[in-house]
Amino acid sequence: MKISQGILWPFVAIGGYFLTSCLCHYIIFPEALPTDQNYPRQGDIILNASAGERVQFVKDRFQGNPNEVIIEVELGAHGSIPMSHVHINMNEVFTGLEAQTSLEVNGTVHTLENSQSVTVAAGAPHLPYNASATPSKIQVAMEPIGSFDLCLVNIHRTLAKEPSEQSWLSQQLQLSRYAYFCDVYRGDIPVWVQQAGLFFITPTIRALGYHAWKATTP
């Protein structure tokens, strides 16, 4: 049975487009990588009122072990990280500092109180949140950091914008750029599905003006 050229042509065109766009994006015109001055420093603070979060860098990549960054995260009453997420290459150690913080890891909920720690291995979906009416604080040690310290600033700045500043679609397109570059994926969709999809659509999203990273200074 012969396949009509009229039916085949759109698939050839689409395949050719993705092949050409990926070749340009990944090989011919790769994006510039961050330099040292682009990364956050000790003492830098991120505020995300919509999630009830305050994040402070207490150890940056330029102190001691360059692969480790440590932050302190304050969660307001009923505050939460926006969604369950996964890091394929990064391990994290969550330690309770003040009050109680809940940490869901692979569907199991842990309660972090003062000095109690839970290690989240790379590849494990996790979600920190504050289930109480009392503000809480945790410390998070991240290693190997990759570019996630820079991405943490970028992601929260995007999430903290008011709806009047960006549409839902614009927010999702920007977050998808961060996901592939930052090694952070949704926890409710198989990572390989996300990686495959992002590999092919990233060149198009870049062409629309969305960048993989932005300098930490406003």
C-alpha positions in Angstrom: 0.0 0.0 0.0 1.5 3.3 -1.1 1.5 6.3 1.2 0.2 9.5 -0.5 2.9 12.2 -0.8 0.3 14.7 0.3 0.0 12.8 3.6 3.8 12.3 4.0 4.9 15.8 3.2 3.8 17.5 6.5 5.7 14.9 8.5 8.8 15.4 6.4 8.5 19.2 6.9 8.0 19.0 10.6 10.9 16.5 11.0 13.1 18.7 8.9 12.2 21.8 11.0 13.0 20.0 14.3 16.3 18.6 12.9 17.4 22.1 11.6 16.3 23.9 14.8 18.1 21.5 17.0 21.3 21.6 14.9 21.3 25.4 15.1 20.5 25.6 18.8 22.8 22.9 20.2 25.7 22.9 17.7 25.9 26.0 15.5 24.7 28.7 17.8 24.8 27.3 21.4 23.8 29.7 24.1 26.4 31.4 26.3 27.1 29.8 29.7 27.0 31.8 32.9 30.3 33.3 34.2 31.3 33.6 37.9 29.7 37.1 38.3 26.3 35.7 37.3 25.9 33.4 40.2 24.4 34.4 43.6 26.6 35.2 46.6 26.5 34.5 50.3 23.9 36.8 51.9 21.8 37.1 48.7 18.0 36.8 49.4 15.1 35.6 47.2 11.6 36.6 48.1 8.5 34.8 46.7 5.5 36.1 48.4 3.1 34.0 46.3 4.6 30.8 47.8 5.3 32.4 51.2 9.1 31.8 50.8 12.2 33.7 51.8 15.5 32.0 50.6 18.9 33.2 51.8 22.2 31.9 50.5 24.4 31.0 53.5 27.2 29.3 51.6 27.9 30.0 47.9 30.0 28.1 45.3 32.9 30.4 45.9 33.5 29.4 49.6 35.0 26.0 50.3 33.6 23.2 48.2 32.7 24.7 44.9 30.2 21.9 44.2 28.1 22.7 47.4 25.7 25.5 48.0 23.7 25.9 51.2 20.5 27.9 51.6 18.1 28.7 54.4 14.4 28.6 53.5 11.7 30.3 55.5 8.2 29.2 54.8 5.3 31.3 55.9 2.2 29.9 57.4 0.9 27.2 55.0 3.7 28.2 52.6 5.0 25.7 50.1 7.5 25.2 47.3 5.3 25.5 44.2 5.3 21.8 43.2 6.9 18.4 43.7 10.1 18.3 41.6 13.1 16.1 40.7 16.8 16.8 40.3 18.5 14.1 38.2 22.0 14.9 39.2 21.8 16.8 42.5 21.5 15.4 46.1 20.0 17.5 48.9 20.1 17.4 52.6 17.1 19.1 54.4 17.6 20.0 58.0 14.9 21.6 60.3 15.9 24.9 62.0 12.7 26.4 63.4 9.2 25.0 64.1 8.1 22.1 61.8 8.5 21.7 58.1 6.9 18.8 56.2 9.0 17.2 53.4 7.3 14.7 51.0 9.8 12.4 49.4 8.6 9.7 47.0 5.1 9.9 48.5 6.4 9.6 52.1 6.0 12.7 54.4 8.7 13.5 56.9 8.5 16.1 59.6 11.6 18.2 60.1 12.1 19.8 63.5 15.2 21.4 65.0 18.4 19.6 63.8 16.4 16.7 62.2 17.7 15.9 58.7 16.5 14.0 55.6 18.6 13.3 52.6 16.9 13.4 49.2 18.9 11.5 46.6 19.1 12.6 43.0 16.1 11.4 41.1 13.6 11.4 44.0 10.5 13.6 43.7 10.2 15.9 46.7 8.2 18.8 48.1 8.9 20.8 51.2 5.9 22.7 52.7 4.6 24.2 55.9 1.3 22.6 57.0 1.0 24.7 60.1 0.0 28.3 60.9 3.4 28.9 62.4 6.3 30.1 60.1 9.1 27.5 59.8 12.7 27.4 58.6 14.9 24.8 57.1 18.4 24.5 55.8 19.1 22.9 52.4 22.6 21.7 51.4 22.8 21.0 47.6 25.6 19.0 45.9 26.7 18.8 43.1 25.2 22.2 42.5 25.6 22.4 38.7 23.9 25.7 37.8 21.0 25.3 40.2 21.9 28.2 42.5 21.6 30.6 39.6 18.4 28.8 38.5 16.9 29.0 41.9 17.0 32.8 41.7 15.6 32.8 38.1 12.8 30.3 38.9 11.6 32.2 42.0 11.7 35.6 40.2 9.5 34.1 37.5 7.1 32.5 39.9 6.9 35.7 42.0 5.7 37.9 39.2 2.1 39.0 39.3 -0.4 37.8 36.6 -0.5 41.3 35.3 3.3 41.0 34.5 3.2 37.8 32.6 0.6 35.4 31.1 0.3 31.8 32.2 1.7 30.7 28.9 4.7 33.0 29.1 5.4 31.7 32.6 5.3 28.1 31.5 7.5 28.7 28.5 10.1 30.4 30.7 10.0 27.7 33.3 10.5 25.1 30.6 13.7 26.8 29.5 14.9 26.7 33.1 14.0 23.1 33.5 16.2 21.7 30.8 19.2 24.0 31.7 18.8 23.7 35.5 18.2 20.0 36.0 14.8 20.4 37.6 11.7 18.6 36.4 8.2 18.1 37.5 7.7 15.2 39.9 4.4 14.0 38.4 5.6 13.3 34.9 8.4 10.7 33.9 11.6 12.7 33.6 12.6 11.0 30.3 9.3 12.2 28.8 10.0 15.7 29.9 13.6 15.6 28.7 12.7 14.2 25.2 10.0 16.8 24.7 12.1 19.7 25.9 15.1 18.6 23.7 13.0 19.1 20.6 11.0 22.2 21.6 13.7 24.1 23.4 15.1 25.6 20.1 11.7 27.0 19.3 11.1 28.5 22.7 14.6 30.1 22.5 13.6 31.6 19.2 10.6 33.1 20.9 12.9 35.1 23.2 13.0 32.9 26.3 16.5 32.4 27.8 17.9 29.5 29.8 19.3 31.8 32.5 19.5 35.4 33.5 22.0 37.3 35.6 21.2 37.3 39.3 21.2 41.1 39.4 17.9 42.7 38.4 
